[in-house]
């Protein structure tokens, strides 16, 4: 087939999905389910209709009441839907009841998010994390599909209770979970080694945290000149990406992490612990918000991110609030947002507005991290030079003089004492240089 024909080949048609939710009385269903519909579209499902029941809590057996089941069946058929999308994490019994009633697939909120994550996982670690989260979610929901093979025993040497197919599947799943956790620990150990190297160099590290689709990857690209993929889709970034930038001669590292979401499934928080831990070891977090959102949604997303940060133990890390996408605001909206978040920086990662102020604010946070020093190292003490370069500290100047090697560098504050015997004052350094 010719290349032009391949390019014209259409992708698979999106599935038609019906959205189902149980909401408290008075809740605006369109606003509440907007995020679920966006998740569905990201996963390749077109929401064609929705059914909402207002009640205090979902039915423990069928999720919606018995009367609503009949309405659901009629709406599902009328919409010619192919899959039911539920805005909750269903219990196994609830899922089976809905599947039996509709004779169709039922995907709950957690499964939907896991599917989106599976589509966007690129690195080996990301794929391992997704698989682990999926297995942990599916394990309690496994049920026998081979009823006629309920017991495997039978025939000479195999008589006895045997093992059911369901038990076999669960045993294999548990074994795979153990293997995945071991592999993720190994990957985590490699990352820890790289992180130690950064720590030895005392390079300040900044982690970008925020709700999914607020523009963190665009901000990383704008700050550092990176070329991270940017798409207007939920969870476009799953794997942590670290890039650096320099400001007034000093280097800073910025890490983009996975986006957050309301009611982020427990399996994902645990499965992506090694990704999220980049926020734990950062010197500072930039909590990025979408300034163009309505006030209530902005507050809701901020709360969702802060909640997850507390869950993973990152609540003690210093936070700098950054309001992105201000290029979408008019003058009145800018003033209102600025008054509401007086401590926050207003930026646009797309136009570059406010980025220089952001770099300056980051640098200000680490103003006392380095000491500018001049060192005169005798030629017969080359080991000292090796130790100096091993630190990874910025070396601004190196000059060979009659007495030794003159170094002008910025050392991490804690390491200055190590090289104290080689320190020279400014006047002495200038005379040594002229000699």
MINU-380796 format. One record per residue (C-alpha): y negated, z negated, x negated; residue number from 1. Coordinates in steps of 0.05 Angstrom, whole numbers, padded with zeros to 5 digits. Example, Ala and Ser with C-alpha at 12.3 -4.5 7.8 and 13.67 -1.06 7.14 Angstrom:
! MINU-380796
00090,-00156,-00246,1
00021,-00143,-00273,2
//
This chain:
! MINU-380796
00000,00000,00000,1
-00069,00019,-00027,2
-00118,-00035,-00047,3
-00167,-00014,00007,4
-00113,-00021,00060,5
-00096,-00090,00034,6
-00168,-00112,00040,7
-00171,-00088,00112,8
-00107,-00125,00131,9
-00130,-00180,00180,10
-00108,-00251,00169,11
-00066,-00289,00219,12
-00097,-00301,00287,13
-00122,-00372,00298,14
-00078,-00414,00344,15
-00106,-00433,00412,16
-00112,-00509,00417,17
-00127,-00556,00474,18
-00163,-00620,00454,19
-00142,-00686,00485,20
-00177,-00754,00479,21
-00180,-00823,00509,22
-00251,-00849,00506,23
-00287,-00911,00529,24
-00330,-00905,00591,25
-00399,-00878,00579,26
-00382,-00842,00514,27
-00407,-00770,00509,28
-00343,-00730,00500,29
-00376,-00667,00472,30
-00411,-00707,00418,31
-00351,-00751,00403,32
-00303,-00693,00397,33
-00349,-00647,00356,34
-00318,-00670,00291,35
-00247,-00660,00317,36
-00263,-00589,00339,37
-00292,-00574,00270,38
-00228,-00603,00238,39
-00187,-00558,00283,40
-00226,-00496,00264,41
-00219,-00513,00191,42
-00143,-00519,00201,43
-00141,-00451,00235,44
-00140,-00472,00308,45
-00191,-00449,00359,46
-00206,-00504,00410,47
-00204,-00468,00478,48
-00208,-00527,00526,49
-00209,-00603,00528,50
-00182,-00659,00572,51
-00213,-00728,00568,52
-00192,-00792,00602,53
-00241,-00851,00603,54
-00203,-00917,00599,55
-00204,-00981,00558,56
-00145,-00963,00514,57
-00092,-00908,00510,58
-00027,-00916,00549,59
00024,-00945,00500,60
00078,-00896,00521,61
00044,-00831,00541,62
-00026,-00838,00511,63
-00058,-00817,00577,64
-00039,-00844,00646,65
00017,-00812,00686,66
-00032,-00778,00734,67
-00070,-00748,00676,68
-00005,-00719,00648,69
-00001,-00671,00708,70
-00074,-00651,00699,71
-00060,-00640,00625,72
00000,-00595,00639,73
-00041,-00552,00687,74
-00100,-00547,00638,75
-00054,-00530,00581,76
-00022,-00473,00619,77
-00089,-00447,00646,78
-00118,-00444,00576,79
-00056,-00409,00548,80
-00058,-00461,00493,81
-00006,-00461,00436,82
-00017,-00531,00408,83
-00045,-00598,00434,84
-00096,-00632,00387,85
-00104,-00707,00400,86
-00164,-00746,00375,87
-00123,-00807,00354,88
-00064,-00826,00310,89
-00007,-00825,00359,90
00052,-00872,00360,91
00119,-00836,00354,92
00135,-00853,00427,93
00068,-00825,00451,94
00078,-00761,00412,95
00149,-00750,00439,96
00125,-00762,00511,97
00070,-00711,00505,98
00115,-00660,00470,99
00168,-00668,00525,100
00116,-00661,00580,101
00085,-00597,00551,102
00146,-00569,00516,103
00098,-00554,00459,104
00074,-00579,00392,105
00029,-00640,00391,106
-00015,-00653,00330,107
-00053,-00717,00325,108
-00117,-00730,00285,109
-00081,-00754,00223,110
-00034,-00694,00221,111
-00094,-00648,00229,112
-00131,-00680,00171,113
-00068,-00677,00128,114
-00060,-00604,00144,115
-00132,-00590,00123,116
-00121,-00628,00058,117
-00057,-00588,00046,118
-00095,-00523,00053,119
-00149,-00544,00003,120
-00107,-00579,-00050,121
-00113,-00538,-00114,122
-00093,-00581,-00173,123
-00023,-00607,-00186,124
-00049,-00678,-00173,125
-00081,-00658,-00107,126
-00017,-00627,-00083,127
00023,-00689,-00103,128
-00026,-00733,-00065,129
-00023,-00691,-00002,130
00053,-00690,-00003,131
00056,-00765,-00012,132
00009,-00777,00046,133
00049,-00729,00090,134
00115,-00763,00074,135
00087,-00832,00086,136
00060,-00809,00153,137
00124,-00773,00175,138
00174,-00825,00152,139
00169,-00871,00213,140
00166,-00810,00258,141
00232,-00778,00236,142
00283,-00769,00290,143
00352,-00738,00290,144
00355,-00664,00304,145
00429,-00655,00294,146
00459,-00698,00348,147
00527,-00666,00341,148
00529,-00689,00268,149
00512,-00761,00285,150
00565,-00784,00236,151
00584,-00745,00175,152
00651,-00779,00165,153
00715,-00743,00185,154
00778,-00717,00149,155
00818,-00744,00091,156
00776,-00787,00045,157
00715,-00786,00090,158
00735,-00830,00148,159
00690,-00889,00165,160
00622,-00900,00194,161
00592,-00847,00149,162
00517,-00836,00150,163
00475,-00805,00205,164
00432,-00744,00189,165
00370,-00785,00205,166
00390,-00838,00155,167
00402,-00784,00103,168
00333,-00753,00116,169
00299,-00821,00110,170
00336,-00838,00046,171
00316,-00771,00015,172
00244,-00780,00038,173
00241,-00850,00007,174
00269,-00823,-00058,175
00217,-00768,-00058,176
00161,-00818,-00044,177
00183,-00860,-00104,178
00183,-00798,-00148,179
00114,-00776,-00125,180
00085,-00845,-00137,181
00114,-00845,-00208,182
00084,-00776,-00222,183
00016,-00797,-00195,184
00017,-00859,-00240,185
00030,-00813,-00299,186
-00028,-00768,-00280,187
-00070,-00830,-00270,188
-00053,-00854,-00340,189
-00077,-00787,-00369,190
-00142,-00794,-00330,191
-00150,-00866,-00355,192
-00143,-00841,-00426,193
-00198,-00790,-00415,194
-00240,-00844,-00382,195
-00232,-00891,-00442,196
-00259,-00836,-00487,197
-00320,-00831,-00442,198
-00327,-00907,-00442,199
-00324,-00910,-00518,200
-00380,-00860,-00521,201
-00418,-00903,-00471,202
-00438,-00840,-00434,203
-00466,-00861,-00367,204
-00423,-00838,-00308,205
-00448,-00822,-00239,206
-00402,-00811,-00179,207
-00423,-00771,-00118,208
-00399,-00803,-00053,209
-00413,-00782,00017,210
-00388,-00755,00082,211
-00351,-00689,00079,212
-00396,-00627,00081,213
-00461,-00662,00062,214
-00470,-00618,00001,215
-00441,-00659,-00056,216
-00410,-00599,-00091,217
-00475,-00560,-00085,218
-00511,-00620,-00115,219
-00462,-00624,-00173,220
-00474,-00550,-00187,221
-00549,-00558,-00183,222
-00551,-00619,-00228,223
-00503,-00596,-00282,224
-00499,-00520,-00277,225
-00426,-00524,-00257,226
-00393,-00470,-00216,227
-00352,-00511,-00167,228
-00331,-00474,-00105,229
-00378,-00487,-00047,230
-00359,-00470,00025,231
-00386,-00494,00092,232
-00319,-00526,00109,233
-00294,-00597,00116,234
-00257,-00626,00055,235
-00273,-00566,00011,236
-00268,-00612,-00050,237
-00205,-00654,-00059,238
-00198,-00660,-00134,239
-00249,-00698,-00175,240
-00293,-00653,-00218,241
-00334,-00681,-00275,242
-00391,-00644,-00308,243
-00449,-00666,-00352,244
-00524,-00656,-00356,245
-00578,-00676,-00406,246
-00645,-00708,-00391,247
-00695,-00722,-00447,248
-00640,-00713,-00499,249
-00590,-00760,-00467,250
-00525,-00739,-00434,251
-00499,-00762,-00366,252
-00433,-00747,-00331,253
-00430,-00732,-00257,254
-00364,-00733,-00217,255
-00355,-00701,-00149,256
-00303,-00735,-00106,257
-00267,-00722,-00040,258
-00310,-00726,00022,259
-00305,-00783,00072,260
-00296,-00780,00147,261
-00295,-00826,00207,262
-00228,-00861,00216,263
-00201,-00834,00150,264
-00125,-00843,00156,265
-00096,-00901,00117,266
-00045,-00854,00085,267
-00102,-00813,00055,268
-00140,-00874,00029,269
-00076,-00897,-00005,270
-00051,-00828,-00026,271
-00118,-00809,-00056,272
-00129,-00875,-00091,273
-00127,-00842,-00159,274
-00181,-00793,-00137,275
-00224,-00845,-00103,276
-00218,-00892,-00163,277
-00269,-00848,-00198,278
-00320,-00883,-00154,279
-00294,-00950,-00178,280
-00305,-00937,-00252,281
-00372,-00902,-00244,282
-00435,-00937,-00269,283
-00472,-00916,-00207,284
-00457,-00882,-00141,285
-00501,-00830,-00110,286
-00489,-00837,-00036,287
-00508,-00768,-00009,288
-00530,-00762,00064,289
-00547,-00701,00105,290
-00620,-00711,00123,291
-00617,-00656,00176,292
-00570,-00695,00222,293
-00593,-00732,00284,294
-00609,-00806,00272,295
-00547,-00834,00307,296
-00499,-00787,00271,297
-00533,-00800,00204,298
-00524,-00876,00214,299
-00451,-00866,00236,300
-00434,-00825,00175,301
-00468,-00874,00128,302
-00428,-00931,00159,303
-00363,-00892,00153,304
-00373,-00880,00079,305
-00395,-00952,00064,306
-00333,-00977,00102,307
-00285,-00936,00059,308
-00322,-00955,-00005,309
-00311,-01028,00014,310
-00237,-01014,00029,311
-00225,-00985,-00040,312
-00264,-01040,-00075,313
-00325,-00999,-00095,314
-00374,-01042,-00056,315
-00399,-01076,-00119,316
-00418,-01011,-00154,317
-00494,-00999,-00154,318
-00514,-00946,-00103,319
-00572,-00897,-00102,320
-00585,-00866,-00034,321
-00598,-00791,-00035,322
-00619,-00751,00026,323
-00599,-00678,00017,324
-00617,-00615,00057,325
-00690,-00634,00067,326
-00706,-00560,00064,327
-00681,-00557,00136,328
-00733,-00608,00160,329
-00804,-00596,00185,330
-00862,-00640,00162,331
-00855,-00690,00220,332
-00780,-00698,00209,333
-00790,-00709,00135,334
-00840,-00764,00148,335
-00794,-00797,00197,336
-00734,-00795,00150,337
-00777,-00819,00092,338
-00802,-00879,00133,339
-00731,-00895,00155,340
-00703,-00893,00084,341
-00762,-00913,00040,342
-00716,-00927,-00020,343
-00680,-00860,-00017,344
-00696,-00796,-00055,345
-00707,-00733,-00013,346
-00676,-00672,-00045,347
-00650,-00602,-00031,348
-00591,-00581,-00074,349
-00602,-00510,-00050,350
-00675,-00501,-00068,351
-00677,-00551,-00126,352
-00730,-00595,-00093,353
-00729,-00666,-00118,354
-00675,-00655,-00171,355
-00719,-00670,-00230,356
-00739,-00736,-00197,357
-00665,-00750,-00185,358
-00649,-00738,-00259,359
-00707,-00783,-00279,360
-00683,-00838,-00232,361
-00613,-00834,-00261,362
-00641,-00838,-00331,363
-00683,-00898,-00312,364
-00621,-00935,-00289,365
-00592,-00928,-00360,366
-00656,-00936,-00400,367
-00627,-00995,-00439,368
-00559,-00964,-00451,369
-00576,-00933,-00519,370
-00615,-00956,-00580,371
-00648,-00904,-00624,372
-00629,-00920,-00696,373
-00634,-00891,-00766,374
-00574,-00901,-00812,375
-00567,-00887,-00887,376
-00493,-00880,-00904,377
-00473,-00875,-00978,378
-00432,-00814,-00996,379
-00372,-00857,-01018,380
-00366,-00887,-00948,381
-00346,-00826,-00909,382
-00303,-00869,-00864,383
-00367,-00897,-00832,384
-00389,-00827,-00814,385
-00321,-00814,-00782,386
-00327,-00878,-00741,387
-00397,-00857,-00720,388
-00375,-00789,-00696,389
-00314,-00819,-00662,390
-00361,-00858,-00617,391
-00386,-00793,-00587,392
-00457,-00820,-00588,393
-00514,-00768,-00591,394
-00530,-00749,-00663,395
-00602,-00722,-00664,396
-00609,-00709,-00738,397
-00568,-00709,-00802,398
-00599,-00701,-00871,399
-00567,-00704,-00940,400
-00611,-00746,-00987,401
-00604,-00771,-01058,402
-00578,-00838,-01035,403
-00532,-00816,-00979,404
-00530,-00784,-00910,405
-00589,-00800,-00866,406
-00570,-00802,-00792,407
-00617,-00808,-00733,408
-00575,-00825,-00672,409
-00573,-00861,-00606,410
-00520,-00914,-00608,411
-00491,-00953,-00549,412
-00526,-01020,-00550,413
-00461,-01058,-00561,414
-00444,-01017,-00624,415
-00510,-01025,-00662,416
-00485,-01090,-00695,417
-00424,-01052,-00722,418
-00469,-01008,-00765,419
-00523,-01061,-00780,420
-00514,-01058,-00856,421
-00532,-00983,-00855,422
-00595,-00990,-00813,423
-00661,-00969,-00845,424
-00731,-00978,-00819,425
-00775,-00919,-00800,426
-00818,-00919,-00864,427
-00757,-00928,-00909,428
-00722,-00872,-00872,429
-00781,-00825,-00882,430
-00784,-00839,-00957,431
-00709,-00830,-00963,432
-00715,-00764,-00926,433
-00771,-00739,-00971,434
-00731,-00759,-01033,435
//
